């Protein structure tokens, strides 16, 4: 079997800040064994400083970061490792960059009411993304197009329910 790749799966749990991407992606990883990564950890310090100051990132700030995420998924694919990435992936053009990594990327869009998400953001500690940037993220969000591989799930469900739904709908075997 030298030179053959094991089939891999690559998921991006997407949505605005505070919708539960990281929690759900970690839970999917625990249930399925897919390797987890938090996209925020790939941001250069300059991006983190901007967000911490309440300044939304622009596309020029995001392109190198998105290419790094795509490269990370592509490298895991080359190793035969499936992944689940927690990443905002707000715009179609951002998702297009992520799709340039491994051969197939599936998106799980967590969507929820602004009031619920704002409440989560105000209670969150230890994160640099202020609740004040939620409106700019909601304005930038482009929902998945019909030709994009993915699903939309309501963030009002528990992380366990969301992870189980993803596993069932995508046919992901348990770890």
N, C-alpha and C positions, 0 to 999 in steps of 0.2 A: 504494500500500500504506500510505498514511498512516492512522494510527490502529490498524493491525493489530499484534498482538504476535507475535513469533516464539515457537514453542513452547519452553518451558523445562523443565528437570528440576532437582529440588532433592533432594539426598541428605543424610542425616545419618548419619555413621558414629558409632555409639553403643557404650557399654559402660563398665565401671569404669575408673578411672585405671590406667594401665600396660598396658592390653590392646593398645595399638597404634593407637588411633584417629587420632592426628595423622599418624603415618607412612603409614598406609594411605590416609587422605583426601588427603594431599599427592600420593601416588602416583596415585590416581584422577584428581586434577586434572591431573597431568603427562600421563597417558595420554589423557585425554578433552577437556581444555581447560575443564572446569568450573571456575568461580572458587572458590578455596579460602578458608576462614576457620577460625580456631581459636577456639572458643567461650571458652576461658580468657582470651583477650585482651579480651573484652567485660566481664569481671567488674570491678565497682568495687573500688577499693583496700581498702575495708573487708572485702569477701569474701576477697580475697587474704590479708589480714592474719590473718583467722580461720583459714583453711586452713593458712597457714604456721605458726600456733601449734598446729596439730593439733586444731582445733575444727571439727567437721563443720558444714556449712551447713544451715540449716533451710529449710523451704519459703518463709518470708517473705523470706529472703535471695535465694532463687532466682527468684521471680516476675518482678521487674523485669528481671533478666538474661535470662530466657527470652523476655520480650516484646521486648527489644532484638534478640535473635537472630532472632525471627520477623519483626520489622520489617526487619532487614537482608536476609533472604531475599526478603521482599515487594518491597523496593526494587529488588533485582537482577532479580526477575521483571518488574517494570514497565519495566526497561531492556532486557528480552529476553535476560538473562544467566542461564545455568544455574549452579548452585552445588553445592559439596560442603562440608559443615560437620562438623568434628570436635567432638562434644559428648556428654557423658555420657548425657543424656536417660534417666536411670535409671527414672523412673516414667511410667506411662501419662499421668498428669495433666500432666507436663512435656512429653511428646510432643504432647498435645492443644494446649498453648500454641504449640508450634512449628508445628503444622498450621494455626494461625490466620494465618500469614504468607502464603506463596504458595498457589495453589489445590491443589497436590498435593505432598506430601513423602513420600519413600521412606526407610525406615530400614534401615541395615546394622548389625546387632548383632554385634559381635566378642565372642566368648565363649571363655574358656579356663580351665584349671585354676588354682586359687588359688595353688598353689606357683609356677607359671610367672610369674604376674603379680606376685606378691610379690618374686620374684627380679629381675624387670625394674625394679620400683620401687626396690629397694635399690641397684641399679647406676646408676640415672638421676641425672644431675647437672643443676643449673640449673633445677629445677622446684620450685615451692612445695608441691606435694601430697606429704605424707609417707606412707610405706608404712603407718603406723599407722592411716590412715583407710580402708584397703582393706576391712576388715571391715564398717565402717559403710556403705560403698558397696555391697558385696555383699548386705548385709541389706536395703538400700533398693531394689535392682534388681527391677523388674517386667518379666518377659520380654514380648516382643511378643505381642499377642493375635492370634487368627486373622483378625480383621477389619482389622488394621493392615497397611498396605502395607510390606513389607520382607522381609528374609531374615536368617538367623543363619549366621555363618561361624565356623569354628574358628580362634582366634588362634594356634594352633600352626603354621599355614601361614606361609610367608614373606610379607612385604608385597607383593612382586610377584605372588605367586600369588593373594593376596586381592584385589588391585586388578584383576587379569585376570578373576577369577571374577565380581566385581561388574560389570565392563564387559560380560562375556558374558551373564550372567543378566538384566541390565537392558537389553541391546541398545544400549549407549552407543557411539556411533561414536568412532573414534580422533581425536585432535586433528589 
